[in-house]
Amino acid sequence: MDRNLSTILGCWVINHNFSGKKVNNDIIIEGDYDVNIWYSYDNDRLTDVVRENNKYREVIHMREVDTDDEEIIVRSLKQPNCLKVDIVDGGIKYNIEKELGIELVSNVKVKIETSDDEDPYDEIFEEDKSIDNINEDFIDTEVLNDK
């Protein structure tokens, strides 16, 4: 950059694209995003935007899973964001953060041990409490009519 940079006015990260695939026991994520940095130069009299495309490749080692029908789902948990941008030695230096999540979906057979032993319990028998004597005059209708 041949310009005499004065001030960084803003940084924006856009167009994040990525995909993942499984190779042996590794998940390989490849992607890219564009960084746009707005800056002033010539003692803050003029402005311009520098655009840069950044590519990345990340390898995540997974433990061995013995399945053949795996599906890899990669999600962006936090979109790429500019943490810091500075003018260093006449150029622009910036830090970008991003957060990706990986899901490995597969059919796995699981063996679960069961036991036929039942918990001990006591059976409680209730006494027969049938109602033989019913007092039909239990409610005094005269008291109810007076209210």
Wavefront OBJ file of the C-alpha trace (Angstrom):
o trace
v 0.000 0.000 0.000
v 1.654 3.233 -1.154
v -0.658 5.550 0.762
v 0.173 7.270 4.027
v -2.488 5.637 6.196
v -4.035 7.805 8.900
v -6.947 6.068 10.652
v -8.871 2.803 10.515
v -12.546 3.724 10.204
v -14.127 0.262 10.227
v -13.820 -3.416 9.463
v -16.538 -5.735 8.213
v -16.409 -9.487 7.527
v -18.884 -10.851 4.955
v -19.579 -13.760 2.595
v -18.558 -16.609 4.899
v -18.731 -19.959 3.070
v -17.543 -23.310 4.412
v -17.985 -27.060 4.119
v -16.758 -30.129 5.959
v -15.922 -33.695 5.079
v -14.630 -36.739 6.924
v -11.340 -38.262 5.814
v -10.363 -41.318 7.869
v -10.641 -40.084 11.479
v -10.306 -36.385 10.647
v -12.933 -33.749 9.923
v -11.589 -31.298 7.355
v -13.297 -27.897 7.182
v -12.495 -25.595 4.285
v -13.918 -22.126 3.904
v -13.383 -18.514 3.059
v -14.679 -15.042 3.939
v -14.158 -11.480 2.725
v -12.719 -8.732 4.920
v -13.505 -5.094 4.039
v -11.494 -2.442 5.893
v -12.407 1.210 5.563
v -9.527 3.567 6.253
v -8.479 7.183 5.836
v -5.213 8.424 4.391
v -3.444 11.637 3.414
v -3.926 13.114 6.928
v -7.581 11.993 7.124
v -8.530 13.888 3.935
v -9.405 10.841 1.791
v -10.910 7.419 2.443
v -10.870 4.067 0.728
v -11.776 0.432 1.329
v -9.376 -2.471 1.038
v -10.950 -5.850 0.276
v -9.335 -9.183 0.971
v -10.531 -12.769 0.630
v -9.240 -15.128 3.317
v -9.261 -18.883 2.848
v -8.857 -21.346 5.704
v -8.507 -25.077 6.229
v -8.908 -26.693 9.615
v -8.358 -30.341 10.540
v -10.100 -31.730 13.619
v -8.981 -35.148 14.803
v -11.844 -37.425 15.925
v -11.660 -40.647 17.858
v -12.256 -43.726 15.778
v -15.925 -44.570 15.246
v -16.701 -47.823 13.460
v -19.582 -46.842 11.165
v -19.999 -46.561 7.431
v -22.998 -44.255 7.067
v -21.772 -41.042 8.683
v -23.092 -37.593 7.909
v -21.033 -34.514 8.765
v -22.884 -31.303 9.658
v -20.801 -28.163 10.122
v -22.487 -25.053 11.524
v -21.232 -21.559 12.126
v -21.817 -20.921 15.833
v -20.296 -17.448 15.598
v -19.836 -15.696 12.267
v -16.344 -14.369 11.524
v -15.856 -11.065 13.266
v -13.007 -8.541 13.307
v -11.601 -8.336 16.858
v -8.852 -5.817 16.250
v -7.485 -3.852 13.316
v -4.407 -1.597 13.437
v -2.018 0.258 11.211
v 1.367 -1.439 11.625
v 4.480 -0.312 9.714
v 2.389 1.426 7.047
v 0.161 -1.628 6.486
v -3.047 -2.953 7.997
v -3.012 -5.840 10.466
v -6.229 -7.440 11.730
v -7.457 -10.355 13.865
v -10.558 -12.352 12.954
v -12.419 -14.794 15.216
v -14.987 -17.420 14.232
v -16.582 -20.418 15.890
v -17.710 -23.573 14.118
v -19.628 -26.571 15.451
v -19.403 -30.096 14.056
v -22.022 -32.829 14.299
v -21.247 -36.394 13.344
v -24.520 -38.236 12.668
v -24.418 -42.000 12.336
v -26.203 -45.238 13.147
v -24.438 -46.960 15.994
v -25.406 -50.240 17.623
v -25.422 -50.083 21.394
v -25.622 -53.079 23.710
v -27.560 -52.392 26.911
v -27.543 -54.971 29.668
v -30.864 -55.598 31.339
v -31.761 -57.566 34.443
v -34.815 -59.742 35.074
v -34.586 -59.222 38.827
v -37.436 -57.133 40.152
v -37.260 -54.894 43.158
v -38.791 -56.569 46.204
v -42.112 -55.163 47.321
v -44.874 -55.972 49.768
v -48.451 -56.238 48.643
v -50.877 -54.380 50.904
v -54.478 -55.537 51.035
v -57.076 -53.033 52.166
v -59.937 -54.082 54.359
v -63.410 -54.074 52.849
v -65.003 -50.840 54.016
v -68.397 -51.016 52.386
v -70.984 -48.450 53.309
v -74.024 -50.072 54.866
v -75.659 -47.252 56.783
v -76.432 -44.135 54.816
v -78.048 -41.201 56.577
v -80.092 -39.471 53.914
v -80.998 -36.607 56.275
v -77.401 -35.635 56.779
v -77.926 -32.222 55.149
v -80.565 -30.131 56.913
v -82.594 -28.586 54.095
v -84.330 -26.097 56.432
v -80.996 -24.490 57.323
v -80.142 -24.200 53.644
v -83.498 -22.577 52.818
v -83.091 -19.946 55.579
v -79.904 -18.564 54.056
l 1 2 3 4 5 6 7 8 9 10 11 12 13 14 15 16 17 18 19 20 21 22 23 24 25 26 27 28 29 30 31 32 33 34 35 36 37 38 39 40 41 42 43 44 45 46 47 48 49 50 51 52 53 54 55 56 57 58 59 60 61 62 63 64 65 66 67 68 69 70 71 72 73 74 75 76 77 78 79 80 81 82 83 84 85 86 87 88 89 90 91 92 93 94 95 96 97 98 99 100 101 102 103 104 105 106 107 108 109 110 111 112 113 114 115 116 117 118 119 120 121 122 123 124 125 126 127 128 129 130 131 132 133 134 135 136 137 138 139 140 141 142 143 144 145 146 147
